[in-house]
Amino acid sequence: MHETVSEQQRLALKMAAHWFATLCAGEITAQQTLKWQQWYQQHEDHRWAWQRVESLQGQLHSLPGHLGYQTLHQAHQNAQLTRRRVLKSLLLLLGVGGSSWQLWQSPLGVGLRADYHTATGEQQRVRLDDGSQLQLNTASAVQVALTTQQRLIHLRQGEIAIITAPDAQQRPFFVATREGMLRALGTGFSVRQWENQTELAVQQHAVEVTLNADPRQKMVLQQGHKLRFSASAFDVVQPLTPADNSWMQGLLSVSNRRLAEVIAEVARYRHGVLRCEPDAADLRVSGTFRLNDTDQLLHVLAQTLPIKIHTVSRYWVRVSAA
């Protein structure tokens, strides 16, 4: 930050970052919520610091490649990141723990430097130089390498859909994830990077999967099916449903899904923290919802289910039983 910040304000920023990291880390008790409110009301510096955390979403446009948006998104969406790493990233971005350049040079920053990327809630369609079509879902990042030998997309984070184009040079088309290498044997498929797994869904033709931990383990997934796999093992192949492809049309389609699972999906498209309390987690949801307005989506859920939406701030929303 460029303005003069007092030591008390620096401490307040650190506490605000601690609170944000706590919110991102998991379930918050009623006692913790009360403590946060007491801290917030205690001093004007605390309110100033919390406003800085909330407004950080907009300020991060100045970082290269919308690094800030994707950093915070990954910090509170990816369970692989510990609370300490969330806190460190937030402090760096606020200017309390170091410079933005340090974060940009960190392993997290390196992972976010990509040829194409989307911010939280954003989707993007890209036509690659070989004519293939690439669609990025919310908070996704890829690197693309089209060489004379192959066509390679490295999925850094998030979710993508691909329609491959015929190639005059007959180069193979690959997608690399943390768990394996996918080779297109047709035209249409989508790939999602989970915490420790990759999920592949094949809409057209087939895709061959090779596991990173043991390249001798291979599987060909046929169209109309989906599969999750780790670096060392395949899960059970499952049939593909229309709901699996709904995000490509900007929709969230669910059928008899637990509310906790639905809220977790909606949270991918929102800045800040969106949580479902245990007392409402097992309610069942069916329907199709537009993803471009998550506030309206939550309003519709509240109109159709016995739930209540608690908006503590713009970036902190809880869903509980009514």
BALOBA-1460 file (C-alpha; in Angstrom, 3 decimals):
// residues 322
<rec num="1" residu="m" x="0.000" y="0.000" z="0.000"/>
<rec num="2" residu="h" x="1.266" y="3.476" z="-0.776"/>
<rec num="3" residu="e" x="-0.359" y="5.529" z="2.023"/>
<rec num="4" residu="t" x="1.116" y="5.776" z="5.520"/>
<rec num="5" residu="v" x="-0.219" y="3.049" z="7.766"/>
<rec num="6" residu="s" x="0.175" y="3.208" z="11.532"/>
<rec num="7" residu="e" x="1.346" y="0.249" z="13.558"/>
<rec num="8" residu="q" x="-2.138" y="-0.089" z="15.021"/>
<rec num="9" residu="q" x="-3.630" y="-0.173" z="11.525"/>
<rec num="10" residu="r" x="-1.101" y="-2.811" z="10.463"/>
<rec num="11" residu="l" x="-2.150" y="-4.937" z="13.430"/>
<rec num="12" residu="a" x="-5.780" y="-4.405" z="12.495"/>
<rec num="13" residu="l" x="-5.065" y="-5.520" z="8.928"/>
<rec num="14" residu="k" x="-3.387" y="-8.652" z="10.219"/>
<rec num="15" residu="m" x="-6.367" y="-9.424" z="12.433"/>
<rec num="16" residu="a" x="-8.753" y="-8.814" z="9.524"/>
<rec num="17" residu="a" x="-6.677" y="-11.195" z="7.417"/>
<rec num="18" residu="h" x="-6.752" y="-13.757" z="10.226"/>
<rec num="19" residu="w" x="-10.537" y="-13.514" z="10.367"/>
<rec num="20" residu="f" x="-10.837" y="-13.891" z="6.604"/>
<rec num="21" residu="a" x="-8.558" y="-16.927" z="6.623"/>
<rec num="22" residu="t" x="-10.611" y="-18.426" z="9.454"/>
<rec num="23" residu="l" x="-13.790" y="-17.958" z="7.435"/>
<rec num="24" residu="c" x="-12.159" y="-19.581" z="4.435"/>
<rec num="25" residu="a" x="-10.890" y="-22.535" z="6.430"/>
<rec num="26" residu="g" x="-14.233" y="-24.153" z="7.217"/>
<rec num="27" residu="e" x="-17.229" y="-24.128" z="9.511"/>
<rec num="28" residu="i" x="-17.613" y="-21.153" z="11.862"/>
<rec num="29" residu="t" x="-19.345" y="-21.517" z="15.209"/>
<rec num="30" residu="a" x="-21.848" y="-19.041" z="16.613"/>
<rec num="31" residu="q" x="-19.287" y="-18.110" z="19.270"/>
<rec num="32" residu="q" x="-16.699" y="-17.280" z="16.613"/>
<rec num="33" residu="t" x="-19.242" y="-15.186" z="14.737"/>
<rec num="34" residu="l" x="-19.951" y="-13.236" z="17.924"/>
<rec num="35" residu="k" x="-16.240" y="-12.731" z="18.535"/>
<rec num="36" residu="w" x="-15.786" y="-11.420" z="14.991"/>
<rec num="37" residu="q" x="-18.657" y="-8.962" z="15.473"/>
<rec num="38" residu="q" x="-17.199" y="-7.803" z="18.803"/>
<rec num="39" residu="w" x="-13.803" y="-7.298" z="17.198"/>
<rec num="40" residu="y" x="-15.372" y="-5.421" z="14.279"/>
<rec num="41" residu="q" x="-17.238" y="-3.014" z="16.581"/>
<rec num="42" residu="q" x="-14.337" y="-2.558" z="18.971"/>
<rec num="43" residu="h" x="-12.392" y="0.111" z="17.101"/>
<rec num="44" residu="e" x="-12.635" y="2.199" z="13.934"/>
<rec num="45" residu="d" x="-9.299" y="0.773" z="12.778"/>
<rec num="46" residu="h" x="-10.865" y="-2.697" z="12.839"/>
<rec num="47" residu="r" x="-13.741" y="-1.528" z="10.639"/>
<rec num="48" residu="w" x="-11.264" y="0.217" z="8.318"/>
<rec num="49" residu="a" x="-9.180" y="-2.959" z="8.044"/>
<rec num="50" residu="w" x="-12.192" y="-5.159" z="7.354"/>
<rec num="51" residu="q" x="-13.370" y="-2.784" z="4.638"/>
<rec num="52" residu="r" x="-9.929" y="-3.085" z="3.092"/>
<rec num="53" residu="v" x="-10.287" y="-6.871" z="2.987"/>
<rec num="54" residu="e" x="-13.720" y="-6.599" z="1.385"/>
<rec num="55" residu="s" x="-12.639" y="-4.011" z="-1.167"/>
<rec num="56" residu="l" x="-9.564" y="-6.065" z="-2.036"/>
<rec num="57" residu="q" x="-11.579" y="-7.888" z="-4.706"/>
<rec num="58" residu="g" x="-11.730" y="-4.717" z="-6.768"/>
<rec num="59" residu="q" x="-8.223" y="-3.492" z="-5.989"/>
<rec num="60" residu="l" x="-6.640" y="-6.697" z="-7.285"/>
<rec num="61" residu="h" x="-7.282" y="-5.733" z="-10.920"/>
<rec num="62" residu="s" x="-3.878" y="-4.024" z="-10.844"/>
<rec num="63" residu="l" x="-2.044" y="-7.325" z="-10.434"/>
<rec num="64" residu="p" x="-0.902" y="-9.088" z="-13.624"/>
<rec num="65" residu="g" x="-3.386" y="-11.460" z="-15.208"/>
<rec num="66" residu="h" x="-6.028" y="-10.896" z="-12.505"/>
<rec num="67" residu="l" x="-3.679" y="-12.816" z="-10.201"/>
<rec num="68" residu="g" x="-5.414" y="-11.421" z="-7.163"/>
<rec num="69" residu="y" x="-8.868" y="-12.670" z="-8.073"/>
<rec num="70" residu="q" x="-7.634" y="-16.178" z="-8.759"/>
<rec num="71" residu="t" x="-5.376" y="-16.171" z="-5.686"/>
<rec num="72" residu="l" x="-8.244" y="-15.436" z="-3.338"/>
<rec num="73" residu="h" x="-10.534" y="-17.814" z="-5.181"/>
<rec num="74" residu="q" x="-8.058" y="-20.651" z="-4.969"/>
<rec num="75" residu="a" x="-7.332" y="-19.754" z="-1.363"/>
<rec num="76" residu="h" x="-10.917" y="-20.222" z="-0.225"/>
<rec num="77" residu="q" x="-12.023" y="-22.880" z="-2.721"/>
<rec num="78" residu="n" x="-9.098" y="-25.284" z="-2.706"/>
<rec num="79" residu="a" x="-8.968" y="-27.360" z="0.461"/>
<rec num="80" residu="q" x="-5.390" y="-28.294" z="-0.378"/>
<rec num="81" residu="l" x="-4.306" y="-24.825" z="0.669"/>
<rec num="82" residu="t" x="-3.944" y="-24.621" z="4.424"/>
<rec num="83" residu="r" x="-5.251" y="-21.788" z="6.556"/>
<rec num="84" residu="r" x="-1.675" y="-20.551" z="6.942"/>
<rec num="85" residu="r" x="-1.217" y="-20.284" z="3.171"/>
<rec num="86" residu="v" x="-4.541" y="-18.472" z="2.834"/>
<rec num="87" residu="l" x="-3.427" y="-16.016" z="5.484"/>
<rec num="88" residu="k" x="0.007" y="-15.539" z="3.921"/>
<rec num="89" residu="s" x="-1.477" y="-14.850" z="0.493"/>
<rec num="90" residu="l" x="-3.962" y="-12.361" z="1.902"/>
<rec num="91" residu="l" x="-1.316" y="-10.524" z="3.930"/>
<rec num="92" residu="l" x="0.905" y="-10.268" z="0.867"/>
<rec num="93" residu="l" x="-1.919" y="-8.870" z="-1.222"/>
<rec num="94" residu="l" x="-2.823" y="-6.347" z="1.467"/>
<rec num="95" residu="g" x="0.795" y="-5.233" z="1.624"/>
<rec num="96" residu="v" x="1.141" y="-6.279" z="5.266"/>
<rec num="97" residu="g" x="3.349" y="-9.302" z="4.785"/>
<rec num="98" residu="g" x="5.362" y="-8.274" z="1.738"/>
<rec num="99" residu="s" x="5.005" y="-7.060" z="-1.835"/>
<rec num="100" residu="s" x="2.743" y="-8.217" z="-4.608"/>
<rec num="101" residu="w" x="5.878" y="-9.122" z="-6.558"/>
<rec num="102" residu="q" x="6.813" y="-11.653" z="-3.861"/>
<rec num="103" residu="l" x="3.455" y="-13.330" z="-4.268"/>
<rec num="104" residu="w" x="3.804" y="-13.233" z="-8.048"/>
<rec num="105" residu="q" x="7.138" y="-15.060" z="-7.727"/>
<rec num="106" residu="s" x="5.817" y="-17.597" z="-5.205"/>
<rec num="107" residu="p" x="4.808" y="-21.159" z="-6.201"/>
<rec num="108" residu="l" x="1.176" y="-20.092" z="-5.996"/>
<rec num="109" residu="g" x="1.834" y="-17.176" z="-8.336"/>
<rec num="110" residu="v" x="3.753" y="-19.342" z="-10.784"/>
<rec num="111" residu="g" x="0.827" y="-21.747" z="-10.925"/>
<rec num="112" residu="l" x="-1.519" y="-18.892" z="-11.775"/>
<rec num="113" residu="r" x="0.513" y="-17.466" z="-14.640"/>
<rec num="114" residu="a" x="-1.376" y="-18.841" z="-17.594"/>
<rec num="115" residu="d" x="-2.122" y="-18.130" z="-21.229"/>
<rec num="116" residu="y" x="-5.860" y="-18.013" z="-20.591"/>
<rec num="117" residu="h" x="-7.665" y="-17.573" z="-17.311"/>
<rec num="118" residu="t" x="-10.991" y="-16.533" z="-15.854"/>
<rec num="119" residu="a" x="-11.854" y="-14.720" z="-12.642"/>
<rec num="120" residu="t" x="-14.402" y="-15.970" z="-10.135"/>
<rec num="121" residu="g" x="-17.835" y="-16.031" z="-11.770"/>
<rec num="122" residu="e" x="-16.425" y="-15.501" z="-15.269"/>
<rec num="123" residu="q" x="-16.509" y="-17.850" z="-18.248"/>
<rec num="124" residu="q" x="-14.565" y="-17.476" z="-21.476"/>
<rec num="125" residu="r" x="-14.539" y="-19.055" z="-24.935"/>
<rec num="126" residu="v" x="-11.277" y="-19.201" z="-26.882"/>
<rec num="127" residu="r" x="-10.491" y="-20.365" z="-30.418"/>
<rec num="128" residu="l" x="-6.989" y="-21.801" z="-30.479"/>
<rec num="129" residu="d" x="-4.608" y="-21.379" z="-33.404"/>
<rec num="130" residu="d" x="-5.284" y="-24.926" z="-34.597"/>
<rec num="131" residu="g" x="-9.033" y="-24.218" z="-34.762"/>
<rec num="132" residu="s" x="-9.928" y="-26.106" z="-31.579"/>
<rec num="133" residu="q" x="-12.470" y="-24.492" z="-29.261"/>
<rec num="134" residu="l" x="-11.692" y="-24.024" z="-25.578"/>
<rec num="135" residu="q" x="-14.168" y="-22.919" z="-22.927"/>
<rec num="136" residu="l" x="-12.998" y="-21.967" z="-19.438"/>
<rec num="137" residu="n" x="-15.322" y="-22.157" z="-16.464"/>
<rec num="138" residu="t" x="-15.108" y="-19.944" z="-13.381"/>
<rec num="139" residu="a" x="-11.664" y="-19.344" z="-11.836"/>
<rec num="140" residu="s" x="-9.838" y="-21.505" z="-14.344"/>
<rec num="141" residu="a" x="-6.371" y="-21.238" z="-15.838"/>
<rec num="142" residu="v" x="-4.578" y="-23.050" z="-18.653"/>
<rec num="143" residu="q" x="-1.305" y="-22.926" z="-20.522"/>
<rec num="144" residu="v" x="-1.322" y="-23.819" z="-24.210"/>
<rec num="145" residu="a" x="1.596" y="-25.237" z="-26.177"/>
<rec num="146" residu="l" x="1.055" y="-25.884" z="-29.895"/>
<rec num="147" residu="t" x="4.269" y="-27.299" z="-31.318"/>
<rec num="148" residu="t" x="5.166" y="-29.164" z="-34.488"/>
<rec num="149" residu="q" x="4.923" y="-32.453" z="-32.564"/>
<rec num="150" residu="q" x="1.798" y="-32.037" z="-30.432"/>
<rec num="151" residu="r" x="-1.028" y="-29.862" z="-29.151"/>
<rec num="152" residu="l" x="-0.922" y="-29.599" z="-25.348"/>
<rec num="153" residu="i" x="-3.167" y="-27.839" z="-22.841"/>
<rec num="154" residu="h" x="-1.985" y="-27.775" z="-19.246"/>
<rec num="155" residu="l" x="-4.936" y="-27.314" z="-16.879"/>
<rec num="156" residu="r" x="-3.566" y="-25.353" z="-13.937"/>
<rec num="157" residu="q" x="-6.835" y="-24.963" z="-12.060"/>
<rec num="158" residu="g" x="-10.577" y="-25.001" z="-12.553"/>
<rec num="159" residu="e" x="-12.529" y="-26.579" z="-15.385"/>
<rec num="160" residu="i" x="-12.440" y="-26.528" z="-19.182"/>
<rec num="161" residu="a" x="-14.406" y="-27.903" z="-22.115"/>
<rec num="162" residu="i" x="-12.710" y="-28.710" z="-25.415"/>
<rec num="163" residu="i" x="-13.877" y="-29.364" z="-28.963"/>
<rec num="164" residu="t" x="-10.824" y="-30.417" z="-30.942"/>
<rec num="165" residu="a" x="-10.376" y="-29.475" z="-34.582"/>
<rec num="166" residu="p" x="-8.971" y="-31.704" z="-37.352"/>
<rec num="167" residu="d" x="-5.264" y="-31.076" z="-37.673"/>
<rec num="168" residu="a" x="-3.536" y="-31.039" z="-41.050"/>
<rec num="169" residu="q" x="-0.269" y="-32.017" z="-39.341"/>
<rec num="170" residu="q" x="-2.015" y="-34.879" z="-37.510"/>
<rec num="171" residu="r" x="-0.592" y="-33.769" z="-34.177"/>
<rec num="172" residu="p" x="-2.023" y="-35.529" z="-31.107"/>
<rec num="173" residu="f" x="-4.098" y="-33.422" z="-28.719"/>
<rec num="174" residu="f" x="-3.279" y="-33.717" z="-24.994"/>
<rec num="175" residu="v" x="-4.560" y="-32.218" z="-21.742"/>
<rec num="176" residu="a" x="-2.227" y="-32.446" z="-18.734"/>
<rec num="177" residu="t" x="-3.478" y="-32.265" z="-15.152"/>
<rec num="178" residu="r" x="-1.802" y="-32.894" z="-11.803"/>
<rec num="179" residu="e" x="-2.962" y="-36.514" z="-11.885"/>
<rec num="180" residu="g" x="-2.595" y="-37.625" z="-15.481"/>
<rec num="181" residu="m" x="-2.309" y="-37.075" z="-19.206"/>
<rec num="182" residu="l" x="-5.401" y="-37.131" z="-21.413"/>
<rec num="183" residu="r" x="-5.214" y="-37.852" z="-25.125"/>
<rec num="184" residu="a" x="-8.187" y="-36.936" z="-27.291"/>
<rec num="185" residu="l" x="-9.412" y="-39.759" z="-29.500"/>
<rec num="186" residu="g" x="-12.314" y="-37.690" z="-30.765"/>
<rec num="187" residu="t" x="-13.640" y="-34.180" z="-30.454"/>
<rec num="188" residu="g" x="-15.612" y="-33.201" z="-27.347"/>
<rec num="189" residu="f" x="-14.769" y="-33.558" z="-23.662"/>
<rec num="190" residu="s" x="-14.431" y="-31.566" z="-20.441"/>
<rec num="191" residu="v" x="-11.887" y="-31.713" z="-17.618"/>
<rec num="192" residu="r" x="-12.086" y="-30.474" z="-14.031"/>
<rec num="193" residu="q" x="-9.202" y="-30.208" z="-11.581"/>
<rec num="194" residu="w" x="-10.248" y="-31.188" z="-8.056"/>
<rec num="195" residu="e" x="-8.070" y="-31.118" z="-4.945"/>
<rec num="196" residu="n" x="-6.348" y="-34.454" z="-5.498"/>
<rec num="197" residu="q" x="-8.288" y="-35.777" z="-8.477"/>
<rec num="198" residu="t" x="-9.099" y="-35.050" z="-12.089"/>
<rec num="199" residu="e" x="-12.632" y="-35.473" z="-13.436"/>
<rec num="200" residu="l" x="-13.057" y="-36.276" z="-17.126"/>
<rec num="201" residu="a" x="-16.387" y="-36.189" z="-18.971"/>
<rec num="202" residu="v" x="-16.562" y="-37.297" z="-22.603"/>
<rec num="203" residu="q" x="-19.327" y="-35.816" z="-24.736"/>
<rec num="204" residu="q" x="-18.132" y="-37.088" z="-28.123"/>
<rec num="205" residu="h" x="-15.995" y="-40.074" z="-29.159"/>
<rec num="206" residu="a" x="-13.346" y="-41.074" z="-26.568"/>
<rec num="207" residu="v" x="-10.369" y="-39.958" z="-24.477"/>
<rec num="208" residu="e" x="-7.388" y="-42.038" z="-23.327"/>
<rec num="209" residu="v" x="-6.141" y="-41.420" z="-19.762"/>
<rec num="210" residu="t" x="-2.627" y="-42.210" z="-18.531"/>
<rec num="211" residu="l" x="-1.919" y="-41.914" z="-14.804"/>
<rec num="212" residu="n" x="1.103" y="-39.863" z="-13.743"/>
<rec num="213" residu="a" x="2.185" y="-42.176" z="-10.933"/>
<rec num="214" residu="d" x="2.244" y="-45.228" z="-13.221"/>
<rec num="215" residu="p" x="2.188" y="-44.569" z="-16.982"/>
<rec num="216" residu="r" x="1.445" y="-48.258" z="-17.515"/>
<rec num="217" residu="q" x="-2.047" y="-47.659" z="-16.124"/>
<rec num="218" residu="k" x="-4.241" y="-46.482" z="-18.985"/>
<rec num="219" residu="m" x="-7.949" y="-46.333" z="-19.678"/>
<rec num="220" residu="v" x="-10.046" y="-45.267" z="-22.667"/>
<rec num="221" residu="l" x="-13.224" y="-43.469" z="-21.610"/>
<rec num="222" residu="q" x="-16.023" y="-43.612" z="-24.161"/>
<rec num="223" residu="q" x="-18.550" y="-40.892" z="-24.903"/>
<rec num="224" residu="g" x="-21.490" y="-40.554" z="-22.546"/>
<rec num="225" residu="h" x="-19.378" y="-41.378" z="-19.497"/>
<rec num="226" residu="k" x="-17.413" y="-39.586" z="-16.793"/>
<rec num="227" residu="l" x="-14.536" y="-40.645" z="-14.580"/>
<rec num="228" residu="r" x="-12.529" y="-39.383" z="-11.641"/>
<rec num="229" residu="f" x="-8.976" y="-40.496" z="-11.095"/>
<rec num="230" residu="s" x="-6.034" y="-39.782" z="-8.834"/>
<rec num="231" residu="a" x="-2.390" y="-39.957" z="-9.856"/>
<rec num="232" residu="s" x="-2.361" y="-43.681" z="-9.048"/>
<rec num="233" residu="a" x="-5.893" y="-45.080" z="-9.415"/>
<rec num="234" residu="f" x="-9.108" y="-44.873" z="-11.422"/>
<rec num="235" residu="d" x="-12.522" y="-44.488" z="-9.801"/>
<rec num="236" residu="v" x="-15.649" y="-46.192" z="-11.105"/>
<rec num="237" residu="v" x="-16.843" y="-45.065" z="-14.539"/>
<rec num="238" residu="q" x="-20.255" y="-43.381" z="-14.342"/>
<rec num="239" residu="p" x="-22.835" y="-42.361" z="-16.959"/>
<rec num="240" residu="l" x="-22.839" y="-38.743" z="-18.043"/>
<rec num="241" residu="t" x="-25.977" y="-36.714" z="-17.270"/>
<rec num="242" residu="p" x="-27.246" y="-33.457" z="-18.817"/>
<rec num="243" residu="a" x="-26.448" y="-31.738" z="-15.502"/>
<rec num="244" residu="d" x="-22.745" y="-32.476" z="-15.984"/>
<rec num="245" residu="n" x="-22.631" y="-30.252" z="-19.063"/>
<rec num="246" residu="s" x="-24.976" y="-27.496" z="-17.872"/>
<rec num="247" residu="w" x="-22.172" y="-25.117" z="-16.863"/>
<rec num="248" residu="m" x="-21.235" y="-24.767" z="-20.533"/>
<rec num="249" residu="q" x="-24.570" y="-22.977" z="-21.025"/>
<rec num="250" residu="g" x="-24.075" y="-20.863" z="-17.910"/>
<rec num="251" residu="l" x="-26.490" y="-23.004" z="-15.903"/>
<rec num="252" residu="l" x="-26.418" y="-25.099" z="-12.759"/>
<rec num="253" residu="s" x="-28.732" y="-28.090" z="-13.151"/>
<rec num="254" residu="v" x="-29.280" y="-30.407" z="-10.192"/>
<rec num="255" residu="s" x="-31.580" y="-33.313" z="-9.458"/>
<rec num="256" residu="n" x="-32.190" y="-34.360" z="-5.860"/>
<rec num="257" residu="r" x="-28.813" y="-33.008" z="-4.734"/>
<rec num="258" residu="r" x="-27.936" y="-32.153" z="-1.139"/>
<rec num="259" residu="l" x="-28.115" y="-28.432" z="-0.468"/>
<rec num="260" residu="a" x="-24.565" y="-28.496" z="0.905"/>
<rec num="261" residu="e" x="-23.310" y="-29.778" z="-2.455"/>
<rec num="262" residu="v" x="-25.332" y="-27.177" z="-4.359"/>
<rec num="263" residu="i" x="-24.048" y="-24.332" z="-2.179"/>
<rec num="264" residu="a" x="-20.487" y="-25.574" z="-2.666"/>
<rec num="265" residu="e" x="-20.984" y="-25.369" z="-6.440"/>
<rec num="266" residu="v" x="-22.551" y="-21.901" z="-6.231"/>
<rec num="267" residu="a" x="-19.607" y="-20.756" z="-4.092"/>
<rec num="268" residu="r" x="-17.305" y="-21.383" z="-7.061"/>
<rec num="269" residu="y" x="-19.011" y="-18.480" z="-8.842"/>
<rec num="270" residu="r" x="-18.967" y="-15.955" z="-5.973"/>
<rec num="271" residu="h" x="-16.266" y="-13.822" z="-4.392"/>
<rec num="272" residu="g" x="-15.844" y="-14.208" z="-0.660"/>
<rec num="273" residu="v" x="-17.240" y="-16.946" z="1.563"/>
<rec num="274" residu="l" x="-20.531" y="-18.765" z="0.992"/>
<rec num="275" residu="r" x="-21.242" y="-21.556" z="3.480"/>
<rec num="276" residu="c" x="-24.066" y="-23.965" z="4.178"/>
<rec num="277" residu="e" x="-24.719" y="-24.686" z="7.851"/>
<rec num="278" residu="p" x="-25.057" y="-28.332" z="8.951"/>
<rec num="279" residu="d" x="-28.722" y="-27.855" z="9.919"/>
<rec num="280" residu="a" x="-29.612" y="-27.250" z="6.241"/>
<rec num="281" residu="a" x="-26.981" y="-29.424" z="4.557"/>
<rec num="282" residu="d" x="-29.223" y="-32.439" z="3.879"/>
<rec num="283" residu="l" x="-32.134" y="-30.611" z="2.278"/>
<rec num="284" residu="r" x="-32.671" y="-31.833" z="-1.287"/>
<rec num="285" residu="v" x="-32.584" y="-29.547" z="-4.313"/>
<rec num="286" residu="s" x="-33.787" y="-30.045" z="-7.878"/>
<rec num="287" residu="g" x="-33.915" y="-27.444" z="-10.615"/>
<rec num="288" residu="t" x="-31.989" y="-25.354" z="-13.118"/>
<rec num="289" residu="f" x="-30.469" y="-22.032" z="-12.094"/>
<rec num="290" residu="r" x="-28.549" y="-19.319" z="-13.914"/>
<rec num="291" residu="l" x="-24.975" y="-18.848" z="-12.711"/>
<rec num="292" residu="n" x="-24.517" y="-15.222" z="-13.792"/>
<rec num="293" residu="d" x="-26.454" y="-13.893" z="-10.764"/>
<rec num="294" residu="t" x="-25.724" y="-15.905" z="-7.636"/>
<rec num="295" residu="d" x="-27.613" y="-13.447" z="-5.416"/>
<rec num="296" residu="q" x="-30.774" y="-14.176" z="-7.376"/>
<rec num="297" residu="l" x="-29.966" y="-17.892" z="-7.302"/>
<rec num="298" residu="l" x="-29.795" y="-17.811" z="-3.500"/>
<rec num="299" residu="h" x="-33.039" y="-15.822" z="-3.388"/>
<rec num="300" residu="v" x="-34.791" y="-18.499" z="-5.458"/>
<rec num="301" residu="l" x="-33.480" y="-21.230" z="-3.158"/>
<rec num="302" residu="a" x="-34.772" y="-19.311" z="-0.139"/>
<rec num="303" residu="q" x="-38.208" y="-19.052" z="-1.791"/>
<rec num="304" residu="t" x="-38.444" y="-22.789" z="-2.431"/>
<rec num="305" residu="l" x="-36.693" y="-24.301" z="0.606"/>
<rec num="306" residu="p" x="-37.055" y="-23.805" z="4.380"/>
<rec num="307" residu="i" x="-33.789" y="-21.889" z="4.610"/>
<rec num="308" residu="k" x="-32.576" y="-18.445" z="5.586"/>
<rec num="309" residu="i" x="-29.801" y="-16.437" z="3.924"/>
<rec num="310" residu="h" x="-27.586" y="-14.587" z="6.428"/>
<rec num="311" residu="t" x="-25.623" y="-11.773" z="4.785"/>
<rec num="312" residu="v" x="-22.983" y="-10.653" z="7.264"/>
<rec num="313" residu="s" x="-21.293" y="-8.647" z="4.518"/>
<rec num="314" residu="r" x="-21.092" y="-8.696" z="0.746"/>
<rec num="315" residu="y" x="-18.362" y="-11.322" z="0.907"/>
<rec num="316" residu="w" x="-19.637" y="-13.383" z="3.840"/>
<rec num="317" residu="v" x="-22.932" y="-15.233" z="3.398"/>
<rec num="318" residu="r" x="-24.300" y="-18.188" z="5.352"/>
<rec num="319" residu="v" x="-27.220" y="-20.464" z="4.522"/>
<rec num="320" residu="s" x="-29.039" y="-22.073" z="7.429"/>
<rec num="321" residu="a" x="-32.351" y="-23.759" z="8.192"/>
<rec num="322" residu="a" x="-35.183" y="-21.280" z="8.603"/>
